[in-house]
Amino acid sequence: MKRIAIMGIGSLGTIMGAIISKNGGKITLIDANQAHVDALNQNGATVIGKMDLKNVPVTAITPDQMEGIYDIVILLVKQTYNDVALPQLLPHLGPDSVVCTLQNGIPEESVSEVLGAGRVIGGTVGWGATWIGPGVSELTSDPSCIRVDIGEQDGKITPRLKEVQQLLKMAGECVIVDNLPGIRWSKLIQNATLSGMSAALGCTYAKILDNEKATAAAAWVGNEMCKIVRKRNIILEDLVPGWSYYSLEFTDKAGLEKSMQWLRDYFKPHRPLKASMLQDMEKGRRCEIDQIVGTACKWGKTLGIATPTCQTIVDIVKDFEAGNIPMPTMECLDRFQLPQP
């Protein structure tokens, strides 16, 4: 029997591990949070919110308890902890082990540098959750949105990709794609728009979508990133069939208003969400601002594309992390100087 693990049992990993275990999957959950691991082993995994799972029996360990070789590892550690987690994982990978990174941002290259490109496939998670406390996570998206898209870095459809798909199907919908950069950048736009604004304004998606200027700012983030995608000849993939992030391209006021309405409609099932970056900020942890919105700013500079809205989000979060400002609120909207389309 193949040895399978999820590494990084935060909000998403707890729910994924609980559903797979409930459906009969034999999987080990690995996390550095001792209290969380203890609670999972003693009480099982509990999912609240949009799903009601109580005390699902799971097997959880800390990284120092890893033994032997794992055949499949789902990587859900925050990218900010890769420098610690990846060296811990490496000795427990064999030549045929596969690591599926479902992290935010564009992690495949940096993960491959440590673990070996031949072992790494990637994917995106299309739903949101909040870690409540040891053993408990809240599903904040509608259960119908539980979907993962996965792909090989070279776009090939391989037997190991289908094997990982079968595993992830035990937790919800899982779709194989032949254009990993396309889904990665679609997810990056998704995260940078609403998650970025959630972190910059210290609020849920609902408060952004109910505020005209905040929604416009999110649309501008998407617009700036679509210009980068066009320049790099990346073809965006729909994360939800029929919902294209090209809808965030606009050149006039009418186009901006259409993009804003698209955001309101697209994110309607996710209104209760609070960005994982904001959750980290509230807990005093490093957040993934550089890996998410910062990626757009970096590529903008490289390609000569202005990204002022993305940069404002990064600046606000960095100011908070440096202790220059208190926890961001909706008042931070004043820092956004939105262009006229």
C-alpha positions in Angstrom: 0.0 0.0 0.0 1.3 3.4 -0.9 2.2 5.8 1.9 0.4 9.1 1.5 0.7 12.3 3.5 -0.6 15.9 3.6 2.1 18.3 4.9 0.8 21.5 6.4 -2.5 20.9 8.2 -3.8 24.4 8.5 -7.3 25.5 7.5 -7.3 23.7 4.1 -5.3 20.6 5.1 -7.4 19.9 8.1 -10.6 19.8 6.0 -9.0 17.9 3.2 -7.5 15.3 5.6 -10.9 15.0 7.4 -12.9 14.4 4.2 -10.4 11.9 2.7 -10.1 10.0 6.0 -13.9 10.0 6.4 -14.2 8.5 2.9 -11.8 5.7 3.7 -8.5 7.1 2.6 -5.4 6.1 4.5 -3.4 9.3 4.9 -1.0 10.8 7.4 -1.4 14.5 8.4 1.9 16.3 9.2 2.1 19.6 10.9 4.6 21.5 13.2 1.8 22.7 15.5 2.1 20.2 18.4 -1.2 21.2 20.0 -3.0 20.8 16.7 -1.5 17.4 16.1 -2.4 16.3 19.7 -6.0 17.4 19.3 -6.4 15.7 15.9 -5.1 12.4 17.4 -7.1 12.6 20.6 -10.4 14.0 19.3 -10.3 13.6 15.5 -10.7 16.4 13.0 -13.8 18.7 13.2 -15.1 20.8 10.3 -17.6 23.6 11.0 -19.2 26.3 8.9 -20.5 25.2 5.6 -19.8 21.6 6.4 -20.5 19.7 9.6 -18.0 16.9 10.4 -17.4 16.0 14.0 -14.4 14.1 15.4 -13.4 12.3 12.2 -10.6 9.9 13.3 -7.3 10.9 11.6 -3.6 10.1 12.0 -1.4 13.2 12.7 2.3 13.6 13.4 4.9 16.3 13.7 7.7 16.5 11.1 10.3 15.0 13.4 8.1 11.9 13.7 8.2 11.2 9.9 9.7 7.8 9.1 10.5 6.0 5.9 9.5 7.0 2.4 6.3 8.7 1.4 5.0 7.9 -2.1 2.6 10.8 -2.4 2.8 14.1 -0.5 0.2 16.9 -0.8 2.1 20.1 0.1 -0.1 22.7 1.9 2.6 24.4 4.0 2.5 28.2 3.7 5.3 29.2 1.3 6.8 31.4 4.1 7.8 28.1 5.9 9.2 26.3 2.9 12.8 27.0 4.1 12.1 24.8 7.1 9.5 22.3 5.8 11.1 21.2 2.5 14.5 20.1 4.0 12.4 18.1 6.6 10.5 16.4 3.8 13.4 15.7 1.5 14.9 12.6 3.4 11.5 11.0 3.2 11.2 11.1 -0.5 12.3 8.2 -2.8 13.2 8.4 -6.5 9.6 7.8 -7.5 7.9 9.9 -4.8 5.6 12.7 -6.1 4.9 15.9 -4.3 1.8 17.9 -5.3 2.2 21.5 -4.2 -1.2 23.1 -3.7 0.4 26.2 -2.1 -0.5 29.8 -3.1 1.6 31.8 -5.5 3.8 30.1 -8.2 5.7 27.7 -5.9 6.8 24.9 -8.4 10.2 26.4 -9.3 11.4 27.0 -5.7 10.0 23.7 -4.5 11.6 21.8 -7.4 15.0 23.4 -6.5 14.9 21.7 -3.1 13.0 18.5 -3.8 13.9 17.9 -7.5 11.8 18.9 -10.5 11.1 15.3 -11.4 9.1 14.8 -8.2 7.0 18.0 -8.3 3.6 18.5 -9.8 1.4 21.5 -8.9 -2.2 22.6 -8.5 -4.6 25.2 -7.2 -7.3 25.0 -4.5 -10.6 26.7 -5.5 -12.1 27.0 -2.0 -11.5 28.8 1.3 -11.3 27.9 5.0 -10.4 29.4 8.4 -8.4 27.5 11.0 -10.3 27.9 14.2 -8.0 26.1 16.7 -6.5 22.8 17.5 -8.4 20.1 15.7 -11.0 22.4 14.2 -11.3 24.2 10.8 -14.2 26.2 9.3 -15.2 25.7 5.7 -16.1 29.2 4.5 -16.9 28.4 0.9 -19.9 26.5 -0.3 -19.2 22.8 -0.4 -20.0 22.7 -4.1 -16.9 24.8 -4.6 -14.5 22.2 -3.2 -12.4 21.7 -6.3 -8.7 21.2 -7.0 -7.0 21.6 -10.4 -3.6 19.7 -10.9 -1.1 19.4 -13.6 2.5 18.4 -14.6 5.0 21.3 -15.0 5.5 20.2 -18.7 1.8 19.9 -19.4 1.9 16.1 -20.0 -0.9 13.9 -18.7 0.9 11.2 -16.7 -0.1 8.1 -14.7 1.1 9.7 -11.5 -1.1 12.7 -12.2 -4.1 10.4 -12.5 -3.1 8.7 -9.3 -3.0 11.9 -7.4 -6.3 12.9 -9.0 -7.9 9.7 -7.6 -6.7 10.6 -4.1 -7.9 14.2 -4.2 -11.3 13.1 -5.6 -11.9 11.6 -2.2 -12.1 15.2 -0.9 -14.1 16.8 -3.7 -13.8 17.6 -7.4 -10.3 17.2 -9.0 -9.5 18.2 -12.6 -6.4 17.4 -14.5 -5.1 20.3 -16.7 -2.4 20.5 -19.4 -1.7 24.2 -18.7 -0.4 24.5 -15.2 0.9 28.2 -15.7 -2.6 29.1 -16.8 -4.3 27.8 -13.7 -1.5 29.1 -11.5 -1.9 32.6 -12.8 -5.7 32.4 -12.7 -5.5 31.4 -9.0 -2.9 34.1 -8.4 -5.3 36.7 -9.8 -8.0 35.3 -7.6 -5.8 35.6 -4.6 -4.4 39.0 -5.4 -7.8 40.6 -6.0 -10.0 39.6 -3.1 -7.4 38.1 -0.7 -5.1 40.9 -1.3 -7.7 43.5 -0.6 -8.9 41.5 2.4 -5.4 41.7 3.9 -5.0 45.4 3.0 -8.4 46.4 4.5 -8.6 43.8 7.4 -12.0 42.5 6.4 -14.0 39.7 4.8 -14.7 39.4 1.1 -18.2 40.6 1.7 -17.1 44.0 3.0 -15.0 44.5 -0.1 -17.8 43.5 -2.5 -20.3 45.8 -0.8 -17.9 48.8 -1.1 -17.7 50.5 -4.5 -14.1 51.7 -4.2 -12.8 48.5 -2.7 -14.4 46.5 -5.5 -12.9 48.9 -8.1 -9.5 48.5 -6.5 -9.8 44.7 -6.8 -10.8 45.0 -10.4 -7.7 47.2 -11.0 -5.5 44.5 -9.4 -7.0 42.0 -11.9 -6.5 44.4 -14.8 -2.9 45.0 -14.0 -2.2 41.3 -13.7 -4.0 40.5 -17.0 -1.6 42.8 -18.7 1.3 40.8 -17.3 -0.3 37.5 -18.4 -0.8 38.9 -22.0 2.8 40.1 -22.1 4.1 36.6 -21.0 1.8 34.8 -23.4 0.2 32.8 -20.6 -3.3 31.5 -21.4 -5.5 31.8 -18.4 -7.6 28.7 -17.5 -11.1 28.9 -15.9 -11.0 27.8 -12.3 -14.7 27.6 -12.4 -16.1 26.6 -15.8 -17.5 29.6 -17.7 -15.9 32.2 -15.4 -12.9 33.7 -17.1 -10.4 36.0 -15.4 -10.1 37.8 -18.7 -13.3 39.5 -17.5 -11.0 41.7 -15.5 -9.6 43.3 -18.6 -11.0 46.8 -19.3 -10.1 50.0 -21.1 -13.0 52.3 -20.1 -15.4 53.1 -17.3 -18.1 50.8 -18.7 -15.6 48.0 -18.8 -14.5 48.7 -15.2 -18.1 48.5 -14.0 -18.6 45.2 -15.8 -15.4 43.8 -14.2 -16.7 45.0 -10.8 -20.0 43.2 -11.3 -18.1 40.1 -12.4 -16.2 40.1 -9.1 -19.4 40.5 -7.1 -21.0 37.6 -9.0 -18.0 35.3 -9.1 -17.1 35.7 -5.4 -20.7 35.5 -4.1 -20.3 31.9 -2.8 -17.1 33.1 -0.9 -18.5 36.2 0.8 -17.8 35.0 4.3 -14.1 34.4 3.5 -11.3 36.2 5.3 -7.9 35.9 3.4 -5.4 33.5 4.8 -2.9 36.3 4.7 -5.1 38.3 7.0 -5.5 35.3 9.3 -1.7 35.1 9.5 -1.5 38.9 10.2 -4.0 38.5 13.1 -1.9 35.7 14.6 1.4 37.7 14.2 2.8 35.3 11.6 4.6 36.1 8.4 2.0 36.2 5.5 2.4 35.3 1.9 2.2 38.8 0.5 5.5 38.5 -1.5 4.4 35.2 -2.9 1.0 36.4 -4.0 0.6 40.1 -4.7 4.3 40.7 -4.7 4.7 38.3 -7.6 2.6 40.6 -9.7 4.7 43.6 -8.7 7.9 41.7 -9.5 6.8 40.7 -12.9 5.4 44.2 -13.6 8.9 45.7 -12.9 10.5 43.0 -15.1 8.2 43.7 -18.0 7.8 47.4 -17.6 4.1 47.2 -16.7 2.7 49.6 -14.0 1.1 47.8 -11.0 0.2 50.7 -8.7 -2.8 49.0 -7.1 -0.9 45.8 -6.4 1.9 47.8 -5.0 -0.4 49.7 -2.6 -1.6 46.3 -1.2 1.9 45.2 -0.7 2.9 48.5 0.9 0.0 48.4 3.4 0.7 44.8 4.5 4.5 45.5 4.8 3.8 48.6 6.8 1.7 46.5 9.2 4.4 43.8 9.4 7.0 46.4 10.2 4.9 47.8 13.0 4.4 51.2 11.3 0.6 51.0 11.3 -2.0 49.1 13.4 -4.1 46.2 11.9 -5.5 47.5 8.6 -9.1 48.6 8.4 -11.4 49.9 5.7 -9.8 53.3 6.3 -6.8 52.1 4.4 -8.9 52.5 1.3 -7.7 56.1 1.4 -4.2 55.0 0.4 -5.6 53.6 -3.0 -5.2 56.2 -5.7 -7.2 54.5 -8.5 -6.5 55.5 -12.1 -9.2 56.6 -14.4 -9.8 54.1 -17.2 
